[in-house]
Structure formats: structure tokens, C-alpha cells
Amino acid sequence: MPDYPPSFVPAVAVALTVGYLVSRWFRSPTYKLKHIPSVGSSGLISSYFEAMRFFRHGREMVQEGYTKYYGTPFKVSMTGRYMVVISGPEMIEDIRRASEEQLSFGEAVAETFQIDYMLGKEIRVDPYHFAIIRSPMTRNLGIRFPEIKDEIITAFSELIPVIDTKEWTSVPAMKTVMQIVCRSSNRLFVGLPLCRNPDYRKIHEQFTLDVFHGAETINMYPTFLRPIVGNLLTKVPMNIKKVVDHIGPIIQERLDKEKQFGPDWQDPSNDLISWLLDVAEGPQRTIHDLAIRILNTNFAAIHTTSNAFTHVLYDLAAYPEYVKPMREEIEAVIEAEGWTKVSMGKMRKVDSFIKESQRLAIAVLSMNRKVLKDFTFSNGVTVPAGTHVAVATYSTHVDETTYTNPDKFEGFRFAEMREAEGEGTKHQMVSLSHDYVTFGTGRHACPGRFFAVNEIKAMLAHVLLTYDVKLPDDGPRPENVWFQAGCSPDPTAQVMFRKRA
């Protein structure tokens, strides 16, 4: 053997270590994204401190980047990854036009919500129920609207049973709204009497919270630890079993009738179960798989709508000057049209109030995509495969070049915009645009937005015609809770109700 000096082995070890670290550096996101400016430090170590700062100051960090780099990408450090943030109509249009093979919505959502562990792998692999929400459910809203309205009225009367025009009743807003939304949504999804079953509702209400808390926890860990943490935290099998206990007999009865009367049998229920069964094939037609779809549709409906209406309720109590004109509009429309889906569409001031509430109480980032192939935006900036990108939503909604007094709540802002010639439908809540991105854009725009908006309108209209509302001690609007890229209503705030005077 050659006679190596004593220092040879340590020298080789150092050289290999340096080579490995250099190799890792050139493959790291820090190096691959070095051409995109950062908000805060982007060093290998300091970026982790920036990720911690993002937990509580994400909104301010994204606003700083939006102000400095509008129209070009910038990046912020988040736990486990950089997020490349985009702004401006041209870049949003680039996202809209990109294919799923270039910028993937599905892969981004799968990682953000840790779908395999929190929602079930079937949802990631075969999300066919999205098309059901987009088409049959939306198409049947008009037919099913009287039942949705009936459930809203019944739920409010049971949860906020005021009978006096002088005595105020204080209720926990978020908790109460979530129960009402769960009931009215499931009146459409599964009908009576299951939508009123307390145990069934509790499963969905708790599942909604479990998904967000679980996903947040998993995402705090390094990528290589996430499968371990995910498998420890997952409650999917337990929740599926609970849902199956309630809904399994209903599904089995439908399957038995199909078998008895043939494939042309028309299910008169006209609910989510029937719409799923109309298109489900093979393994999709099992009770287990259908239960997963119902559980996940509830997750999407309950969380977003509950948050949105709680914000609306806080705004209604904080800005009482909008009550009288909205009441007058509702009464006039209902007198002429009755309580229908069509009449909801004619309540422009109500629509505007809700839209303005969501303009200001909105996530810091949205429209998340994962880059599957190196992608070049129309401004010439390329982001490498593996990168996550998102739109600066809140900053877009408070851009003074688009909105006058952008930080001020102006409940009829969008109703006034619709008065201009040719603008009658452009500024509706459900409309999509590059300067109001609550529901996203393009083929991945929220498929349930028509149901959600009509549900919120019906709830707000009922509250205005039935109750007076205010905040305890006539205090200010409860502060929004900003955490990482999210915005939530204060979960502990109370709202006071009395019978309308």
C-alpha cells in the first residue's frame, strides 16, 4: 500500500465534505432563486429566521415586496421553502393561461394542506368531485334554494332565539356561524334529517379545524420528516368511519335502488350523493370513497363560508349606517321577486357589502401553484421547477391605483361601480378579475363560489330582516387574525342580537 502522510485522510474528508456542501448549494432553492429578490435576508441560515418572522408578519413582508417589486416576482422565506410572490395583471394572466403541467394547482394544494394525511390520498389522485361542484351543484341551486333558505331560517331561530326588541343576546360569532353554515350546506348536500343531526354536524365542524391545524403543524417540519408527522397526526380514517356510520345506510339504499330499478333510475333526492353517483364509476362507487367526497366538500364549504360570513357580521355590526339601505333593497326585491336564487342576484347593495368585506378580510397570498417545468413569465423572469408561486392577494386588494381609499371599508363601493354603463355584471361578487382575486382565476377558480355567495347573501338578508346587531359595549370591529399567509376572523369575539325593532 502507498505510504500516505497522516494528514491525508482528514484532507480527503474535508475535500469530500466541501464538495458535498458545494453540490448541495448549487441544487438549493437559495441558489436556484438567487435571481429573484428577497424580502428580508436570503442567507442559508438567516432565511430560517425570516421564515419565523413570516409567521406573525407575513402581511407586512408581502406588502413590502409588493411595493418594491410590483409587476415582477419577489420571494419570501416560509417554513421549508421559499414562496415566489407575483403581482400585477400581466403576471396573474400568465398564471391563468398556464397549463396544469406547467403550474400545478393540484400539487400546490396537496402540499399546502398535506392532503394525503389531512384529507385522504383519494382526493389528490382523483378529484373528480370538483366537476360535480362546478356543474350539477351550481345548476341545481335555483331548484334547491327554498330548502337552503328554510334551513338558514330554522338554524338562526334555534341558535339565536330572540323575541324581544329591547333585550340584547350575546353570541360567540364564529362558533355560531359555523353551525349555521354546516346546517345550511348539508341541507343541500345530504338533506333532512341528517343535516340537523348534532353528531353528524360535529364531525364536519371539527374536521374543518383539524385539517388546518394539522396541515400547519406538518408544514413546520422539514420535508423528510413530514410523512412521519403526517401519519402520526392524521385523523382521516377515524373521520371517514364516523361519516360512514351516518351516511353509509343512505348511500347503500341508493345503490340498492339502482340495482333494483336499473341504471336509468332517477334519484329524486337531487343532492350531492345523487350527483356523485351519477358520474362515479368502479371504485368511486364505494361507500368509503363517497364518504371521503362528502367529508371534503364539507371541509371546503364550511371553512371558507364561515370565515367570510363572520367577517360580514363584524362589518355589519361595526358599520350600522349600511343597515337601512340594505334592508330597503332586500324588502323591495323580495316583494317583487320572492325568496329565490334570482332575487339574490338582484340585491346589488348586499352583494357589494359582502364583496367589500372580502376585499379587506382576505388571505395575504392565494392562487398557489407549484412549478412542474421551468416557467418563464411574460416579463421574461424564469422560475425553476419545484418552486411554489402565489399571488399577493391582500396587497392587490388594497392597491391605491385600483381602489380609492383602499384601506377604508366602503360597503357600497362595488354597487356604485356597477352603475356605470357596461359595468352592470362586471363587479358582482362571483365575477373574476385580476384586481379582485378572492376566488382565483381561470380553470381553477373556486367551483363552489356560486353556492357560497348565494348562501352568504341569504344569511345576511335574513339577519337584516330579522335582527338588530351590534358589538358589545358598541366597541370597534374585532381585529382580524393574521397568521403566516392567512387571515381569519377573531374566533373569540361576540356579536349581540335582538329582535328587529
DRENSEMI-222714 format. One record per residue (C-alpha): residue in three letters; x, y, z. Coordinates in steps of 0.2 Angstrom, whole numbers, plus 5000, padded with zeros to 4 digits. Layout:
BEGIN
ALAXYZ/...
//
This chain:
BEGIN
MET500050005000/PRO500650184997/ASP501350275012/TYR500150415014/PRO500550555026/PRO499550565042/SER498650725036/PHE498050635020/VAL496450555027/PRO495750715036/ALA496150815020/VAL495150695009/ALA493750705021/VAL493750895021/ALA493850895002/LEU492350775001/THR491350875014/VAL491651045005/GLY491250964988/TYR489650894995/LEU489151065003/VAL489551154986/SER488551024977/ARG487051054989/TRP487251244987/PHE487051234968/ARG485551124970/SER484751234984/PRO483251344982/THR484351484988/TYR485551474973/LYS484151424960/LEU483151584965/LYS484651704968/HIS484051804953/ILE482351844962/PRO482451974975/SER482051934993/VAL481152025006/GLY482252015021/SER483851905021/SER484051755010/GLY485651685018/LEU485651495021/ILE485451525040/SER484651695041/SER483251635029/TYR482651525043/PHE482451675054/GLU481551765041/ALA480351615040/MET480051635058/ARG479651825056/PHE478451775042/PHE477351685055/ARG476751855063/HIS477251975050/GLY476851895033/ARG475652035028/GLU476952165031/MET478352075022/VAL477252035007/GLN476752225006/GLU478552275007/GLY478952164992/TYR477352224983/THR477852404985/LYS479652374980/TYR479452254966/TYR477652274959/GLY477552184942/THR479052074945/PRO479251924956/PHE480051934974/LYS480251794987/VAL479851775005/SER480551635016/MET479251515023/THR479551355034/GLY480351235022/ARG480351335006/TYR480351504998/MET478751574991/VAL478951674975/VAL477651804975/ILE476951884960/SER475852044957/GLY475052144943/PRO473852094929/GLU475152034917/MET475851904929/ILE474151854935/GLU473651824917/ASP475151714915/ILE474551604929/ARG472851594922/ARG473551544905/ALA474751414911/SER474351234909/GLU474251114924/GLU475851034918/GLN476751194919/LEU476051274935/SER475051154945/PHE473651204957/GLY473351024962/GLU475150994968/ALA475251164977/VAL473651124986/ALA474250944990/GLU475751014999/THR474951165007/PHE473551065015/GLN474550905016/ILE473150815008/ASP473750645009/TYR473750655028/MET472350785031/LEU471050745018/GLY471450575011/LYS472550524996/GLU471050494985/ILE470750674984/ARG472450714977/VAL472450564965/ASP470650584959/PRO469750744962/TYR468350714951/HIS467050794964/PHE467750964959/ALA466750954942/ILE465150904952/ILE465351064962/ARG465651164947/SER464251094936/PRO462750994944/MET462851084961/THR462851254953/ARG461551214941/ASN460351154954/LEU460551294966/GLY458951384960/ILE457951224962/ARG458651184980/PHE458651374986/PRO457051364995/GLU457751225006/ILE459351315009/LYS458351465014/ASP457251365026/GLU458751295034/ILE459551465037/ILE457951525045/THR457751375056/ALA459651375061/PHE459651555066/SER457951545076/GLU458651395086/LEU460451465089/ILE459951655091/PRO458151645098/VAL457751825101/ILE455951885105/ASP456252055112/THR456552215103/LYS457452285119/GLU458452145126/TRP460152105118/THR460851925117/SER462651905115/VAL463351755105/PRO465051695100/ALA465051745082/MET466251625074/LYS465651465083/THR463851515079/VAL464151555061/MET465051385058/GLN463551295065/ILE462351385054/VAL463451365038/CYS463651175042/ARG461751155043/SER461351255028/SER462751175017/ASN462251005022/ARG460351035018/LEU461051045000/PHE462250905002/VAL461350775011/GLY459650845015/LEU458450815030/PRO458550755043/LEU460450715043/CYS460950905041/ARG460150935058/ASN461050785067/PRO462150865080/ASP463450715079/TYR463550725060/ARG463750915060/LYS465150905074/ILE466150785063/HIS466250915049/GLU466451065060/GLN467950985070/PHE468650905054/THR468751085046/LEU469851145061/ASP470850985062/VAL471451005043/PHE472051175046/HIS472951145062/GLY473650985056/ALA474251055040/GLU475051205049/THR475951085061/ILE476650965047/ASN477251115037/MET478351175051/TYR479451015050/PRO480750985037/THR480150895021/PHE481050725026/LEU480050725042/ARG478350765036/PRO477750595031/ILE478150535049/VAL477250685057/GLY475850665045/ASN475550485049/LEU475550525067/LEU474350675066/THR473150605053/LYS471350585058/VAL470650545041/PRO470250355044/MET469350395060/ASN468350535052/ILE467950435037/LYS467250295049/LYS466250425058/VAL465450495042/VAL465150315035/ASP464150275051/HIS462950415047/ILE462950415029/GLY463350235024/PRO461550175026/ILE460950315014/ILE462150285001/GLN461850095002/GLU460050125000/ARG460350224984/LEU461550094977/ASP460249954981/LYS458850054971/GLU460050074956/LYS460249894956/GLN458449854958/PHE457749984945/GLY459249994933/PRO460450124928/ASP459050234922/TRP458350254939/GLN458150444943/ASP458650484961/PRO457350614967/SER458450674981/ASN459450794969/ASP460850814982/LEU462750794982/ILE462550604985/SER461550584969/TRP462650704959/LEU464150604964/LEU463350434960/ASP462850504943/VAL464650504937/ALA465550394949/GLU466250234942/GLY467150074948/PRO468050114965/GLN467250284965/ARG465550204969/THR466050134986/ILE465350205002/HIS467050235008/ASP467550344993/LEU465950434993/ALA466050475011/ILE467850555008/ARG467050664994/ILE465650725006/LEU466950755020/ASN468050855009/THR466650955001/ASN466051005018/PHE467851055023/ALA467951175008/ALA466151245011/ILE466151265030/HIS467851345032/THR467851475018/THR465951525020/SER466051535040/ASN467551645039/ALA466851755026/PHE465151775035/THR465951805052/HIS466951945044/VAL465252015036/LEU464452005053/TYR465852105061/ASP465752235047/LEU463852245049/ALA463952275067/ALA465452405065/TYR464652505051/PRO462752525056/GLU462552665043/TYR462352525029/VAL460952435038/LYS459452545032/PRO459852555013/MET460252365013/ARG458552325022/GLU457652435009/GLU458452344995/ILE458052175002/GLU456252215005/ALA455952294988/VAL456752144979/ILE455852014989/GLU454152104987/ALA454452094968/GLU455351934966/GLY455151824982/TRP456451724990/THR457351644976/LYS459151624969/VAL458651754955/SER458151884968/MET459851864977/GLY460651914961/LYS459652074961/MET460252134978/ARG461752244972/LYS462052334989/VAL462052174998/ASP463252094985/SER464352244986/PHE464452245005/ILE464952065006/LYS466252094992/GLU466952245001/SER467152145017/GLN468052005007/ARG469152134999/LEU469952185016/ALA469752025025/ILE470751915014/ALA472251805014/VAL473951885011/LEU474351754997/SER473251644986/MET473151564969/ASN474651454974/ARG475451354961/LYS476951234960/VAL478051244945/LEU478251074937/LYS479351134922/ASP480451294922/PHE479251434918/THR479551604910/PHE478351744914/SER477951864900/ASN479151994908/GLY480551874905/VAL480851814923/THR481051624924/VAL480651524939/PRO481351344941/ALA480451184943/GLY480051144961/THR479651324965/HIS478051374973/VAL477251534967/ALA475751634973/VAL474851804971/ALA474951944983/THR473151944986/TYR472852075001/SER474152194993/THR473152184976/HIS471552224985/VAL472252374994/ASP473152444979/GLU472852634978/THR473052634959/THR471452524958/TYR470452574973/THR470152744980/ASN470352754999/PRO470952574998/ASP471152545017/LYS469452615021/PHE467852505022/GLU466652575009/GLY465152455009/PHE464352504993/ARG466052534983/PHE465652394970/ALA463752434969/GLU464252614963/MET465552544951/ARG464152444943/GLU463052594940/ALA464252644926/GLU463752604908/GLY464352424903/GLU464852384921/GLY463252304927/THR463952124929/LYS465752154930/HIS465952194948/GLN464752064955/MET465451954970/VAL465651804959/SER466551894945/LEU468351854941/SER469651994938/HIS471452024940/ASP471152164953/TYR470052064964/VAL470651884966/THR469651814981/PHE469051664970/GLY470651644959/THR470651644941/GLY470451534925/ARG470051344926/HIS470551334944/ALA469351474950/CYS468351424965/PRO467051304958/GLY465951324974/ARG465851514973/PHE464051524966/PHE463451424981/ALA464451514994/VAL463951694988/ASN462151644987/GLU462251565004/ILE463051715012/LYS461851835004/ALA460351735010/MET461051735028/LEU461451925028/ALA459751965021/HIS458951855034/VAL459951945048/LEU459552115042/LEU457652075041/THR457551985057/TYR458852065069/ASP459752215075/VAL461552185078/LYS462952275087/LEU464652245095/PRO464752235114/ASP464952405123/ASP464752475105/GLY466652435103/PRO467652435087/ARG467652295074/PRO468652145081/GLU470352135074/ASN470752015060/VAL471951875065/TRP473451875053/PHE474551725054/GLN475851675040/ALA474851705024/GLY473151685031/CYS471851805038/SER470451745050/PRO469151825060/ASP469351845078/PRO468751675084/THR468351735102/ALA467351895098/GLN465451915102/VAL464151995092/MET462452055101/PHE460752025093/ARG459052075097/LYS457352065088/ARG457252195074/ALA456552355082/
//
